[in-house]
Amino acid sequence: MTMMKFTAASLLLLGAASSALGFTYELETSVVGSDFYNNFVFENITDPTHGRVTYVDKATAISQNLTYASHDAFILSADHKTVLDPNGPGRNSVRLRSVSTYQNSLLVFDIRHMPQGCGTWPAVWTLGPNWPYGGEIDIVEGVNDQSPNAATLHTGPNCTMPANRNQLGTTALTDCYGLDNSNAGCGVKFPTIESYGPSFNDIGGGWYAMERSNTQVRVWFWPRNGYVPPDVQAGLPIVDPDLWGTPSADFPNTDCDINSHFAPQSIVINLTFCRCLFIIICGDWAGNVYSSSGCPGTCVDYVNNNPEAFAQAYFEFASLKTYQSVGFQ
């Protein structure tokens, strides 16, 4: 792979050009390695979606090696050694929630590896209070190794998206209300299989960016083996997403007032299994498509009895960079 190199002068010129356009964001936090421990809390809670999972506390996660950090990486994984009692708790895993909340902001995730395997349901997302009325923005989400990635909004009522808009991805549903359509939300499927699962891992991952402004929510993906905007790659102090080209997913405020539907949001990173929604069907998404994904048996039985299948069920984050708006939106 050929890495692009940028001189200090070229990066400064790019930053100046970005500022001139007026849609700019200033670097607020760069989270790398052990910084994740200071910027996130471990949510030792019952899975709100009733998956076959047990979210452990920080001490347990560290002692069981479910999370660990180096100077340039943070790992979040699930237990891959224990056969589960079918009547006992679910597979040990981790759910992180950011200490800070974000509103008019830009989040950039450099991810080298994401959880893969039948029964897995990894996600990187943001969440407001009083779901769904505080809003939810899914940045990375999928099940059972099924590519591509999907970016989705979940809101209170009266938030819809146009079927056709300025994006590379494909519109799934347009009604964002979390209590309609079995909470499918208004999702967009990304245009490339490398955006999720084993295909993502095979190329060493890539970058996801999510912008939330007064006028829209946008999500981009750049594979590590392709073109990556220089300000993303270099972590430029000031960036302008309008220079990045067409996003993978675009959610404009045409028929959805972004500010009223989305409160300040926490970042959530989690890995669950065979997730259930509304206690109706275990694995309402992962479970329903489990067999059609080419996975053996039933989702719960597979998760219970095949710990070795989850050796690749881990996130590796190179960094998370958060930016706050400093320009006209």
C-alpha positions as CSV (number, residue, x, y, z in Angstrom):
1,M,0.0,0.0,0.0
2,T,1.3,3.4,-1.0
3,M,0.9,6.0,1.8
4,M,0.2,9.6,0.9
5,K,2.6,12.1,2.5
6,F,1.8,15.7,3.2
7,T,4.1,18.6,4.0
8,A,3.4,21.0,6.8
9,A,2.9,23.7,4.2
10,S,0.3,21.7,2.2
11,L,-1.6,20.8,5.4
12,L,-1.7,24.5,6.4
13,L,-2.9,25.5,3.0
14,L,-5.7,22.9,3.2
15,G,-6.7,24.2,6.6
16,A,-6.8,27.7,5.3
17,A,-8.9,26.7,2.4
18,S,-11.3,24.8,4.7
19,S,-11.6,27.9,6.9
20,A,-12.4,30.1,3.9
21,L,-15.4,28.0,3.0
22,G,-17.0,28.6,6.4
23,F,-18.1,25.0,7.2
24,T,-15.3,24.2,9.7
25,Y,-14.6,22.2,12.8
26,E,-11.8,22.5,15.3
27,L,-10.1,19.5,16.8
28,E,-11.3,19.1,20.4
29,T,-10.0,15.7,21.5
30,S,-7.7,13.0,20.2
31,V,-8.4,9.7,21.9
32,V,-5.6,7.1,21.4
33,G,-4.7,3.9,23.3
34,S,-5.3,4.1,27.0
35,D,-7.1,7.5,26.5
36,F,-10.2,5.4,25.9
37,Y,-10.2,4.5,29.6
38,N,-10.4,8.1,30.5
39,N,-12.9,9.2,27.9
40,F,-15.5,6.4,28.3
41,V,-17.3,4.6,31.1
42,F,-18.0,0.9,31.1
43,E,-21.8,0.3,31.3
44,N,-22.2,-2.8,33.5
45,I,-25.9,-2.9,32.6
46,T,-28.5,-5.4,31.4
47,D,-28.5,-5.2,27.6
48,P,-31.4,-2.8,26.7
49,T,-32.0,-4.9,23.6
50,H,-32.0,-8.3,25.5
51,G,-29.1,-9.9,23.5
52,R,-27.3,-13.0,24.5
53,V,-24.7,-10.9,26.3
54,T,-23.4,-9.8,29.7
55,Y,-21.8,-6.3,29.7
56,V,-19.0,-6.4,32.3
57,D,-17.5,-3.6,34.4
58,K,-14.1,-2.0,33.8
59,A,-12.2,-4.2,36.3
60,T,-13.7,-7.4,34.9
61,A,-13.0,-6.3,31.3
62,I,-9.4,-5.6,32.1
63,S,-8.9,-8.8,34.2
64,Q,-10.4,-11.0,31.5
65,N,-8.4,-9.2,28.8
66,L,-11.6,-8.0,27.1
67,T,-10.1,-4.5,26.8
68,Y,-6.5,-3.5,26.6
69,A,-4.5,-0.7,25.2
70,S,-1.1,0.0,23.6
71,H,0.5,3.3,22.7
72,D,-1.4,3.3,19.4
73,A,-4.4,1.0,19.8
74,F,-7.4,0.2,21.9
75,I,-9.0,-3.3,21.8
76,L,-12.6,-4.1,22.8
77,S,-13.5,-7.8,22.6
78,A,-15.9,-10.5,23.8
79,D,-15.1,-13.7,25.8
80,H,-14.0,-16.4,23.4
81,K,-13.1,-19.2,25.9
82,T,-16.3,-20.0,27.8
83,V,-19.1,-22.5,26.8
84,L,-22.2,-20.9,28.3
85,D,-24.9,-22.5,30.4
86,P,-28.1,-22.1,28.3
87,N,-29.9,-21.0,31.5
88,G,-27.2,-18.7,32.7
89,P,-25.9,-15.3,31.7
90,G,-24.9,-14.3,28.2
91,R,-21.4,-14.1,26.7
92,N,-19.2,-11.5,28.4
93,S,-18.6,-8.4,26.3
94,V,-18.2,-4.6,26.7
95,R,-20.4,-1.6,26.2
96,L,-18.7,1.8,26.4
97,R,-20.4,5.2,26.7
98,S,-18.5,8.5,26.3
99,V,-18.1,10.8,29.3
100,S,-18.7,13.8,27.0
101,T,-21.8,14.5,24.9
102,Y,-21.8,16.1,21.4
103,Q,-24.2,18.3,19.5
104,N,-22.9,20.4,16.5
105,S,-19.9,18.2,16.1
106,L,-17.8,16.0,13.9
107,L,-16.6,12.5,15.0
108,V,-13.8,10.6,13.1
109,F,-13.1,7.0,14.0
110,D,-10.0,5.2,12.7
111,I,-10.8,1.5,13.0
112,R,-8.4,-1.2,12.1
113,H,-10.6,-4.2,12.9
114,M,-14.3,-4.8,13.8
115,P,-16.0,-7.8,15.4
116,Q,-16.9,-10.6,12.9
117,G,-18.6,-13.9,13.1
118,C,-22.1,-15.5,13.1
119,G,-24.3,-14.1,15.9
120,T,-22.2,-10.9,16.3
121,W,-23.8,-7.5,16.3
122,P,-21.2,-4.7,16.7
123,A,-22.1,-1.1,16.7
124,V,-20.6,2.4,16.9
125,W,-23.3,5.0,17.5
126,T,-24.5,8.1,19.3
127,L,-27.4,8.2,21.7
128,G,-29.5,10.9,23.4
129,P,-31.7,10.6,26.5
130,N,-35.3,9.3,26.6
131,W,-35.0,7.1,23.6
132,P,-36.2,7.5,20.8
133,Y,-37.1,11.2,21.5
134,G,-33.5,12.3,22.2
135,G,-32.4,10.6,18.9
136,E,-29.9,7.9,17.9
137,I,-27.4,8.0,15.1
138,D,-25.9,4.6,14.0
139,I,-22.5,5.1,12.4
140,V,-21.2,1.5,12.2
141,E,-23.7,-1.4,12.4
142,G,-24.3,-4.8,11.0
143,V,-24.9,-8.4,11.8
144,N,-23.6,-11.9,11.0
145,D,-20.8,-10.6,8.7
146,Q,-23.4,-9.2,6.3
147,S,-21.9,-6.3,4.3
148,P,-22.3,-3.5,3.7
149,N,-22.4,-1.1,6.6
150,A,-25.7,0.7,7.5
151,A,-26.0,4.2,8.9
152,T,-29.4,4.8,10.5
153,L,-31.3,7.5,12.4
154,H,-33.9,6.7,15.1
155,T,-36.0,9.6,16.3
156,G,-39.4,10.6,17.8
157,P,-42.3,11.1,15.4
158,N,-42.4,13.5,12.5
159,C,-38.9,12.9,11.1
160,T,-38.7,11.6,7.6
161,M,-36.0,11.6,4.9
162,P,-36.3,12.1,1.1
163,A,-35.8,8.9,-0.9
164,N,-33.3,10.6,-3.2
165,R,-30.6,12.8,-1.8
166,N,-26.9,13.6,-2.1
167,Q,-25.3,10.3,-1.0
168,L,-23.4,7.3,-2.4
169,G,-25.4,4.8,-0.4
170,T,-28.8,3.3,-1.0
171,T,-31.9,4.5,0.9
172,A,-33.6,1.7,2.8
173,L,-36.6,3.3,4.7
174,T,-37.4,6.9,5.0
175,D,-39.4,7.0,8.3
176,C,-37.0,7.7,11.2
177,Y,-39.6,7.3,14.0
178,G,-38.2,4.7,16.4
179,L,-41.6,3.1,17.2
180,D,-42.6,2.6,13.5
181,N,-41.4,-0.3,11.3
182,S,-40.2,-2.4,14.2
183,N,-37.6,0.2,15.0
184,A,-35.9,-0.1,11.6
185,G,-35.3,3.7,11.5
186,C,-34.4,5.5,8.3
187,G,-31.3,3.7,7.1
188,V,-28.8,3.9,4.3
189,K,-26.8,1.0,3.0
190,F,-23.2,1.9,2.1
191,P,-22.0,1.4,-1.5
192,T,-19.0,-1.0,-0.8
193,I,-18.7,-4.3,0.9
194,E,-15.4,-3.2,2.4
195,S,-17.4,-0.9,4.8
196,Y,-18.3,-3.8,7.1
197,G,-17.3,-7.2,8.5
198,P,-14.6,-9.5,7.2
199,S,-14.1,-7.5,4.0
200,F,-13.4,-4.5,6.2
201,N,-10.9,-6.4,8.2
202,D,-9.2,-7.9,5.2
203,I,-8.0,-4.5,4.1
204,G,-7.0,-3.3,7.5
205,G,-10.1,-1.3,8.2
206,G,-10.6,2.4,7.5
207,W,-12.1,5.7,8.6
208,Y,-15.7,6.6,9.5
209,A,-16.7,10.2,10.0
210,M,-20.1,11.5,11.2
211,E,-21.0,15.2,11.0
212,R,-24.0,16.5,12.9
213,S,-25.0,20.1,12.2
214,N,-28.2,22.2,12.3
215,T,-28.9,21.3,8.7
216,Q,-28.0,17.6,8.4
217,V,-26.3,14.4,9.5
218,R,-23.7,13.0,7.2
219,V,-21.6,9.8,7.4
220,W,-18.5,9.0,5.3
221,F,-16.4,5.9,5.0
222,W,-12.9,5.6,3.5
223,P,-11.2,2.2,3.2
224,R,-7.6,2.1,4.3
225,N,-6.4,0.9,0.9
226,G,-8.0,3.7,-0.9
227,Y,-8.1,7.5,-1.0
228,V,-8.4,9.2,2.4
229,P,-8.8,13.0,2.7
230,P,-5.5,14.4,3.9
231,D,-7.1,16.3,6.9
232,V,-8.7,13.0,8.1
233,Q,-5.5,11.1,7.7
234,A,-3.3,13.7,9.4
235,G,-5.8,14.8,12.0
236,L,-5.8,18.4,10.9
237,P,-6.7,20.9,13.6
238,I,-9.4,22.5,11.4
239,V,-11.4,20.5,8.8
240,D,-14.2,21.2,6.3
241,P,-16.3,18.1,5.5
242,D,-17.5,19.8,2.3
243,L,-14.1,19.1,0.9
244,W,-14.6,15.4,1.4
245,G,-17.0,14.8,-1.5
246,T,-20.3,13.0,-1.5
247,P,-21.0,11.2,1.8
248,S,-22.0,7.5,2.1
249,A,-25.2,8.6,3.9
250,D,-26.9,11.9,4.0
251,F,-29.8,12.8,6.3
252,P,-30.9,16.4,5.6
253,N,-33.4,18.5,7.7
254,T,-35.8,18.8,4.8
255,D,-38.6,17.1,6.7
256,C,-36.9,16.6,10.0
257,D,-35.7,19.3,12.3
258,I,-32.3,18.0,13.4
259,N,-32.0,20.2,16.6
260,S,-35.5,19.3,17.9
261,H,-35.1,15.5,17.3
262,F,-31.5,15.1,18.5
263,A,-30.4,16.1,22.0
264,P,-26.7,16.2,22.9
265,Q,-25.5,12.7,22.2
266,S,-23.2,10.2,23.9
267,I,-20.9,8.0,21.8
268,V,-21.6,4.3,22.4
269,I,-19.4,1.4,21.3
270,N,-20.7,-2.1,22.0
271,L,-20.7,-5.7,20.9
272,T,-23.8,-7.8,21.5
273,F,-25.1,-11.1,20.3
274,C,-28.5,-12.3,19.0
275,R,-30.0,-9.0,20.0
276,C,-33.7,-8.8,20.8
277,L,-36.0,-5.8,20.3
278,F,-39.0,-5.0,22.5
279,I,-38.7,-8.6,24.0
280,I,-40.7,-9.8,21.0
281,I,-38.2,-11.9,19.0
282,C,-34.7,-12.7,20.2
283,G,-32.4,-11.3,17.6
284,D,-35.0,-9.2,15.8
285,W,-32.4,-8.4,13.2
286,A,-29.4,-10.7,13.9
287,G,-31.7,-13.6,14.7
288,N,-34.2,-13.1,11.9
289,V,-31.5,-13.1,9.2
290,Y,-29.2,-15.6,11.0
291,S,-30.0,-18.6,8.9
292,S,-30.1,-16.6,5.7
293,S,-26.6,-15.4,6.5
294,G,-25.3,-18.9,6.1
295,C,-24.9,-19.4,9.9
296,P,-25.4,-22.9,11.5
297,G,-28.1,-23.9,13.9
298,T,-29.8,-21.2,15.9
299,C,-28.2,-17.9,16.9
300,V,-28.4,-18.5,20.7
301,D,-27.2,-22.1,20.5
302,Y,-24.3,-21.0,18.4
303,V,-23.3,-18.2,20.8
304,N,-23.6,-20.5,23.8
305,N,-21.6,-23.4,22.5
306,N,-18.9,-22.1,20.2
307,P,-16.6,-19.7,22.1
308,E,-13.7,-20.2,19.7
309,A,-15.9,-18.7,16.9
310,F,-15.5,-15.3,18.6
311,A,-11.7,-15.1,18.5
312,Q,-12.2,-12.4,15.8
313,A,-15.0,-10.7,17.6
314,Y,-13.1,-7.5,18.6
315,F,-12.7,-3.9,17.8
316,E,-9.3,-2.3,17.3
317,F,-9.4,1.5,17.4
318,A,-6.4,3.4,16.2
319,S,-8.0,6.7,17.3
320,L,-11.2,8.7,17.8
321,K,-11.0,12.4,17.0
322,T,-13.8,14.8,18.1
323,Y,-14.3,18.2,16.5
324,Q,-16.6,21.1,17.5
325,S,-18.2,23.5,15.1
326,V,-16.4,26.8,14.7
327,G,-17.9,27.9,11.4
328,F,-21.3,28.8,9.9
329,Q,-23.7,25.9,9.7
